[in-house]
Amino acid sequence: MIPTRLVAMINRWLTLDAIQPLMKQPGPIAPRLIRFRDAPFYLGMDRSRFNAEVRPYLVEIRIGIQGIAFDRLDLDAWVDQYKSRNGRSGQLRGELTWDVKERQGSLKEPVSGISTKKSTDGVFAKAVEQITSKKRNAS
């Protein structure tokens, strides 16, 4: 049987050996500035769309003589704003709104607009007659 004190020392030793290498190696660090050549890829679009839709709203940061970069946080803020204007919330599985067909019941009252079907009971003809007779009376 292994003494309790020895088990505690082995556990402590294993824990320290497992943690110390992780503490020495930093995790991947995302750069704050993203170069112009990489910015469209970062946003998932081509360069011409980036130049037309995104670049006018960003602050360009000069790097050296020819380098241009953009702040990653500005790019993320642009995506958040774009998403709030153009995005839509996800749907639960099984709920497909595009296949739901709403059918309009028949109307018994005259309505304005252009009829695409021939009216059988004369409702549309009566509505047109009422509208044209009101125009004649008004002048």
N, C-alpha and C positions, 0 to 999 in steps of 0.2 A: 504494500500500500504506500502511495506517495504522500509525504507529509503536506499538510495544508499550506504551510509557509512556503514550501518549494513550488507548489502549484500557483500561489499568488505571485511569486517572483517570476515564474515563466510567463504567466499571463501579462504581467506588467512589461516584461522584456519584449514579448510578441507585439503588444500594443504600441510600444514606443518605436520598435523597428518598422511597423506598418505605417505609422503616422509620419515619422521623420522624413522619409523620401518625398511624401506628398507635400510636406511643408516647404521643402527646399525648391521644388519645381512649381513655378507659378503656372496657372492655367492659361489658356489662350486669351490674349488681350485684343479686343477689337480696336482698331485704330480710330481715333477721333476724326481725322481728316481722310477723306476718300478722294483719290485723284480723279480728274475728269474722265480719263479713259476707263475707269472702273465704276463710276457712278451709275451709268445706265444699266450695267449688269447687276449692280447692287439693288436697283429698283425693279429689275426684271423687264426691261424694255430696250428697244434699239436706240442708237445714238440720235437719230433724227427726231424721234418722238420726245426723247429727253430734252433736246435743244428747244423744241417747240412748246412743250407743255410744262416742263419742270424748271429748266435753267433760268427763265426770266424771274422766277420767284426766289432764287437762292443768292446768297452772298458768295462771290468768288474770292478765294483766298490764294494769293500768289505764293508759289513755292519756287524760289530761285528766279531765273530769268524767264523761262518758258513754262514752268509748271503751274497748273491750276488745280485747286482742290476745293472740295465742298465739305462743310461740317456734317458729319453723320447724323447728328441730332436734328439739323435742319432738314435733311433728307427724310428722316423718320417723321418729323412734324408735317412735311408735305404729304407723305403717305397717309397719315392720320386724317388730315384735312380732306384729301381726295376721297378717302374711304367714307367719311361722314357725308360728303356730298353725293357720291355716286354709288356707294356700296349698298348692299341690302342684306338684311339679316338672313341667317340660314334657316332652312325649313326642317321640320322633323321628318324622319323617313316615313314614306307612305302618304305624306300630304303634298300633293302636286297641284299647285294652283293653276298651272297652265292648262290642265285638262278638265277643269271644272267649267261646265257650260251652263250659263244662266240663260234661261229662255224667257222672253218677254211675253206676257199674256196679251190677248187681243184687247185693243182699246175701243171703247164705245164712244169716246169723246173726240171731237176734232182736235188735231194737234198740228203745230207748224212744222215745216220741213218738206222734203221732197219724198214722194212716195215712190218706192221702187217696184211695187206690185200693183196690179190693177185691183181697185176696191170693188168688191162685189155688192156691198149693201149701200154704196153711195155716200159713206161717211166722209171720205176725202173730197168728193165733189161738193158736198154741202159746206165743208170747211173753206174750200176755195171760193165758193159763191159768197159766203159771209165776209171773207176778207176783201174780196173785190167790191162788194156792195158798200162796205165801210169806207173804202178809199173814195168811191164816187160821192158818198154823202158828205165826206169831210171837205171836199173842194167846192 
